[in-house]
Amino acid sequence: MGCNNSTKRAPALAAAIAFFCAGQISIAEAKLDCSPTANKSDALPRTAAIGTNPAGTGAHAIASALAAVASKATPIAAKVQPYNGPNAWMPLLESAEIEMGIINILDSHMAATGTGNYKSAYPSIRVISGGVFPFTAGLIARDKSDIKQISDLKGKRVAWDYGGHAINQTWQNAVMEAGGLKASDVAQVRVSNLNDGVRAVPEGKVDAAFTAVGIGVVEEANAMEPVRFLSMPNSDAANKTLGRYGASVVKSTPAAGIKGDTYVIGYPLQLVSSAKVSDKTVATLLKAWSDNLADLQSIHPLLKRWTKETQAIVNFTVPYHAGAIKFYKEVGLWTAKHEARLKEICG
């Protein structure tokens, strides 16, 4: 995923890519289903749905852009279907009621293996695009508060649980751990989803909440009352902690809530599909997005990080879809390293 040319990038992004490509993922291994595509049809579907988080989130913005380009450039009418999070739409992907979803690298592995935040495994999940990298996130607090860094949250009220988007809690725990805090160090205030947690900060219901950088709901909260992202420690120890989750510390680009040099968490936000979606469908969509990359990137700032290099990542944690592999081979993005990784995780 751009491992060969990361030195040409901005220093923070280059460091993140180098960290990720160096194989710093230590997600617990569990058995994966790597069976071939079940849907052998050469006929394209009339419609295709992309499961996302609620409107105002990064996942929703990315899916909306993908759906717009796909609907314009292919015979497939793509649409966005928002839910509280992947825990809510994953059963629909497994049962072929939706065709795709936006999900981060750790969440996809948990879903495939029935570990972490998932009580059941969803073995049909397949990556079709490495997506946006780095997708950045962190904890926000009111700008006027005395909370300036992660360690200042001790004894404070922090949004907790996040309902159908349970992976937010996992990432929040990781950020807190990297900042020297345990779950028991804060007062936990349950919220139903990410958006409710973010809005609770300017409303004064919580002192901090986890959220992505550069998304609509943060801009909304910042307009209610200025907020700031709390800077993480930019240290080897913090990166070691985050490496267990497939993430790293990155310097944020300018956005609402970013005050000066601010270090946040960065990880891949992927587009996944199912082994029940045909190779023809996946390859058709990937070609449309590749051929119209400039249009795609112009729709939302997050899509600037949807690049040619981030589509076929090397350290994937669930198998790539066979249709995606075929497409990436044709365009020269699938290499011997990808084949080795596929063999490694599939056995």
Helices and strands as residue ranges (DSSP letters): G 6-8, H 11-21, E 47-52, H 58-73, E 77-82, H 86-94, E 100-104, H 105-113, E 125-142, G 150-153, E 157-161, H 167-178, G 183-185, E 187-191, H 194-200, E 209-212, H 216-224, E 227-229, H 236-243, E 248-251, E 263-274, H 279-291, H 293-299, G 301-305, G 308-310, H 322-330, H 336-346
